[in-house]
Amino acid sequence: MPLIRPTRFGKPPPIRKPLPTDTRRKLPRPPVNLRVRDCAPCRLSDHYHTTLSDNLMYMNYSHTLQSQQSQKSTREIRLRWDPSNPYSKYRKNEPVGGTQWSKTPPEPSTPANITHLEAVQIHIMSKDALTSRSNLLGVIAALRALSGETEAGGGALAKGVKGVEIVRGKKQVGGWIRSGMPAGAKVTLKGSAMYDLIATLTEFVLPRLREFPGIPIPTAVSGHTSYLPASSNAVKASDVAGVVSFGLPPAAMGFWPQIEVNQDAYPKMYGMHIHFITNAVGVGAQERARALVSGFQIPFVRKS
């Protein structure tokens, strides 16, 4: 009868292969990808899929058949260079007429491309950071408290989310800012964290602002030949990108519950810009994006 080998309790099994070590933090990394799932349904996400999506498709639907659209033949403004010609073979053929970003037609309205919210981004700029980068600590702490995100934090982040990021200057502007100089911080939210931020904004922050009628809408475009709606004013490429942006004063920072509970821990209150990034593109993208954002109880007001 073979002898039974007794089991030794209280001692972990030996690790045959050492765990990989993070070169930055000098800590071992687990061999599995930790991912934090939602433990409760998101109220605003359900509101979008059950109510807003159907209403947006009905509001943005345009019954225009392909056969009714004017088919204009492309007119050759100038002859193209012959690539076989050795003189013009390696020369760049510049396009004529520009990109015409303001006349890009919108995508057809289908159930697959209904206007939806892709991300919400909070951006805070601090002029004090131009003199000393240590002045960004208050900005970073505020964004971490508002979003709950941090750079390379625990768990797997959503795609495109990098936690709190430092915003640096892209080019030199006189003697005020230089290229690569830290000037602020930003954080991008997606998924349930994005909807939680919107719920906090509409339930705690905006109702407590004094004399806040709503987010102003640009005035109408002058001229009867305008191709844009009355509340749009496409003067730059971002106007047809479907991004709704507005700013909050420094006094609004103290209305966030995450900041109000420990407001003395921050050196000062900061103003911020909030960007609602949607998938709307083409002519009228701002109108479709505003219709989506207004469905989350964010008010708009038309300029007089």
Buried (B, 14 or more C-beta within 10 A) or exposed (E): EEEEEEEEEEEEEEEEEEEEEEEEEEEEEEEEEEEEEEEEEBEBBEBBEEEBBEEBBEEBEEEEEEEEEEEEEEEEEEEEEEEEEEEEEEEEEEEEEEEEBBEBEBEEBEEEBBBBBBBBBBBBBBEBBBEEBEBBBBBBBBBBBBBBBBEEEEEEBBEEBEBBBBBEBEEEEEEEBBEEEBBBBBBBBBBBBBBBBBBBBBEBBBEEEEEBEEBEBBEBBEEEEEEBEEBBBBEEEEBBBBBBEBEBEEEBBEBBEBBEEEEEEBEEBBBBBBBBBBBBBBBBBBBBBBBBBBBBBBEBEEEE
